Amino acid sequence: MALEDEVKKAVEVMRRGGVILYPTDTIWGIGCDATNAEAVARVYEIKRRSDSKALICLVDSPDRIQRYVADVPAVAWDVMDVADRPLTIILDGARNLAENLLAEDGSVALRVTREAFSRQLCFRFQKPVVSTSANLSGMPAPGNFSEVSEEILQAVDYVVNYRRGEKTKAVSSSIIRLGAGGRVEIIRK
């Protein structure tokens, strides 16, 4: 199935509150509408993960971040411009997102994706899409589609066909936290 058809199908599933398995700019991810608390709860359930652990969201452009974070620090734009690999940024003051998606302190982890499928998915959906590794909590993240467990494949509502055949091992994103006054904390290199 072509990229456009796969995006359309995945968007339809998420609009109905469903959960998808899809390729991202890093590893294969379990995703849903980041504004739908019931869908987010299903992602935690599928992963057998505590909802006290926040989830990452993907967006299609830096501009979209302002809809979901009250006050984006100026340094965030600079960091995004110079990042040479996928970079997740934890920002305070999340808004317009499912409460169970956020960290206990009200922060959110966002990443602007540049990969063709996930970027088009976010663009067509017009909202952030949850992106959490396609594994059970505590288990290794799959390096490519062939490493996704049967349990995860059976638990989601739709499995995207695009990029399934790739064998290259994917790498997780870097994660930084941007705090008040331009404070930068490296969470994962």
C-alpha positions as a printed NumPy array, in Angstrom:
array([[  0.   ,   0.   ,   0.   ],
       [  1.294,   3.478,  -0.841],
       [  2.343,   5.93 ,   1.854],
       [ -0.693,   8.161,   1.259],
       [ -3.127,   5.247,   1.601],
       [ -1.436,   4.034,   4.773],
       [ -1.547,   7.522,   6.293],
       [ -5.236,   7.845,   5.433],
       [ -6.079,   4.503,   7.055],
       [ -4.025,   5.264,  10.197],
       [ -5.698,   8.679,  10.562],
       [ -9.161,   7.067,  10.254],
       [ -8.307,   4.601,  13.025],
       [ -6.993,   7.347,  15.342],
       [-10.02 ,   9.576,  14.701],
       [-12.174,   6.709,  15.986],
       [-10.033,   6.522,  19.133],
       [ -7.975,   3.57 ,  17.927],
       [ -4.354,   2.636,  18.515],
       [ -1.888,   2.075,  15.673],
       [  1.549,   0.522,  15.21 ],
       [  3.599,   2.686,  12.86 ],
       [  7.109,   3.577,  11.662],
       [  8.589,   6.784,  13.052],
       [ 11.784,   8.778,  12.664],
       [ 13.307,   6.45 ,  15.252],
       [ 11.862,   3.05 ,  16.167],
       [  8.455,   1.479,  15.441],
       [  5.923,   3.114,  17.702],
       [  2.563,   2.512,  19.275],
       [  0.488,   5.594,  18.604],
       [ -2.857,   7.262,  19.113],
       [ -4.492,  10.666,  19.355],
       [ -2.512,  12.507,  22.046],
       [ -5.646,  14.49 ,  22.983],
       [ -7.809,  11.4  ,  23.62 ],
       [ -7.43 ,  10.165,  27.224],
       [ -9.18 ,   6.841,  26.515],
       [ -6.859,   6.073,  23.598],
       [ -3.821,   7.04 ,  25.702],
       [ -5.052,   4.713,  28.482],
       [ -5.176,   1.861,  25.942],
       [ -1.552,   2.526,  24.98 ],
       [ -0.501,   2.19 ,  28.636],
       [ -2.578,  -0.983,  28.884],
       [ -1.042,  -2.498,  25.728],
       [  2.473,  -1.757,  26.977],
       [  1.631,  -2.837,  30.553],
       [  3.155,   0.444,  31.623],
       [  2.274,   2.652,  34.574],
       [  0.516,   5.841,  33.531],
       [  2.827,   7.745,  35.874],
       [  5.443,   7.459,  33.101],
       [  4.77 ,  10.124,  30.481],
       [  4.643,   9.342,  26.756],
       [  6.357,  11.102,  23.849],
       [  4.283,  12.848,  21.163],
       [  5.213,  13.558,  17.572],
       [  4.255,  16.7  ,  15.666],
       [  4.859,  17.592,  12.031],
       [  6.357,  21.053,  12.496],
       [  7.877,  23.302,  15.158],
       [  4.919,  25.689,  14.771],
       [  2.527,  23.049,  16.068],
       [  4.358,  22.892,  19.425],
       [  2.938,  26.268,  20.458],
       [ -0.597,  24.809,  20.456],
       [  0.396,  22.299,  23.123],
       [  2.874,  24.159,  25.329],
       [  1.929,  27.394,  27.105],
       [  5.333,  29.07 ,  26.88 ],
       [  8.001,  27.592,  24.612],
       [ 11.477,  28.769,  25.705],
       [ 13.354,  30.629,  22.962],
       [ 16.23 ,  28.143,  23.151],
       [ 13.863,  25.357,  22.005],
       [ 13.72 ,  26.79 ,  18.48 ],
       [ 17.522,  27.007,  18.287],
       [ 17.98 ,  23.465,  19.567],
       [ 15.478,  22.104,  17.036],
       [ 17.231,  23.95 ,  14.207],
       [ 20.657,  22.471,  14.959],
       [ 19.614,  18.913,  15.886],
       [ 21.205,  16.495,  13.446],
       [ 19.227,  13.467,  14.645],
       [ 15.784,  12.928,  16.166],
       [ 15.468,  15.032,  19.313],
       [ 12.702,  14.838,  21.898],
       [ 12.278,  17.945,  24.036],
       [ 10.535,  17.906,  27.405],
       [  8.739,  21.187,  27.976],
       [  6.804,  22.526,  30.943],
       [  3.279,  23.888,  30.751],
       [  1.583,  21.33 ,  28.508],
       [ -1.944,  22.146,  27.398],
       [ -4.664,  20.791,  25.095],
       [ -3.42 ,  17.203,  25.564],
       [ -4.802,  14.179,  27.403],
       [ -3.969,  14.544,  31.113],
       [ -2.824,  10.911,  31.405],
       [ -0.214,  11.553,  28.719],
       [  1.654,  14.169,  30.755],
       [  4.308,  13.808,  33.434],
       [  3.201,  14.442,  37.007],
       [  4.706,  17.951,  36.827],
       [  2.557,  18.859,  33.801],
       [  5.386,  18.631,  31.281],
       [  5.211,  16.958,  27.883],
       [  7.804,  15.297,  25.659],
       [  7.485,  16.443,  22.031],
       [  9.468,  15.665,  18.91 ],
       [  9.197,  17.214,  15.465],
       [  9.455,  14.275,  13.1  ],
       [ 11.157,  14.595,   9.732],
       [ 10.544,  11.012,   8.591],
       [  8.144,  10.758,   5.637],
       [  5.423,   8.549,   7.111],
       [  5.186,   9.934,  10.64 ],
       [  5.431,  13.528,   9.447],
       [  2.62 ,  13.03 ,   6.939],
       [  0.584,  11.215,   9.604],
       [  0.897,  14.137,  12.025],
       [  0.19 ,  16.658,   9.262],
       [ -2.971,  14.876,   8.084],
       [ -4.171,  14.213,  11.635],
       [ -3.602,  17.859,  12.638],
       [ -2.842,  16.864,  16.241],
       [  0.093,  15.334,  18.089],
       [  0.399,  11.56 ,  17.811],
       [  1.638,   9.451,  20.721],
       [  4.907,   7.716,  19.918],
       [  6.08 ,   5.119,  22.4  ],
       [  8.284,   2.145,  21.621],
       [  6.413,  -0.93 ,  20.396],
       [  7.341,  -3.182,  23.287],
       [  5.972,  -4.331,  26.617],
       [  7.272,  -2.229,  29.493],
       [ 10.669,  -3.456,  30.649],
       [ 11.398,  -5.351,  27.425],
       [ 13.89 ,  -4.167,  24.766],
       [ 12.547,  -1.769,  22.142],
       [ 12.32 ,  -3.38 ,  18.695],
       [ 15.075,  -2.299,  16.32 ],
       [ 12.807,  -2.834,  13.31 ],
       [  9.356,  -4.183,  12.48 ],
       [ 10.463,  -7.84 ,  12.499],
       [ 11.291,  -7.525,  16.219],
       [  7.814,  -6.327,  17.282],
       [  6.192,  -9.001,  19.463],
       [  3.068, -10.845,  18.378],
       [  1.36 ,  -9.616,  21.55 ],
       [  1.81 ,  -5.989,  20.491],
       [  0.744,  -6.755,  16.898],
       [ -2.484,  -8.347,  18.153],
       [ -3.261,  -5.598,  20.681],
       [ -3.332,  -2.581,  18.341],
       [ -6.206,  -1.678,  16.019],
       [ -4.112,  -1.132,  12.905],
       [ -0.593,  -2.101,  11.833],
       [  0.856,   0.148,   9.142],
       [  2.308,  -1.753,   6.175],
       [  4.726,   0.981,   5.097],
       [  8.44 ,   0.241,   5.863],
       [  7.788,  -3.2  ,   7.359],
       [ 10.532,  -4.801,   5.276],
       [ 13.394,  -2.612,   6.506],
       [ 16.073,  -4.487,   8.437],
       [ 18.192,  -1.538,   9.555],
       [ 18.316,  -1.217,  13.329],
       [ 16.602,   1.98 ,  14.399],
       [ 17.939,   4.212,  17.161],
       [ 15.945,   6.001,  19.861],
       [ 15.883,   9.791,  19.954],
       [ 18.003,  11.999,  22.151],
       [ 15.96 ,  13.545,  24.967],
       [ 16.553,  16.902,  26.627],
       [ 14.531,  18.879,  29.124],
       [ 14.251,  22.636,  28.723],
       [ 13.366,  24.429,  31.918],
       [ 12.818,  27.929,  33.174],
       [ 15.526,  30.446,  32.401],
       [ 16.944,  28.399,  29.537],
       [ 18.105,  25.496,  31.75 ],
       [ 18.995,  22.46 ,  29.608],
       [ 19.164,  18.95 ,  31.055],
       [ 20.27 ,  15.974,  28.936],
       [ 18.055,  12.973,  29.711],
       [ 19.255,  10.573,  26.986],
       [ 22.09 ,  11.131,  24.518]])
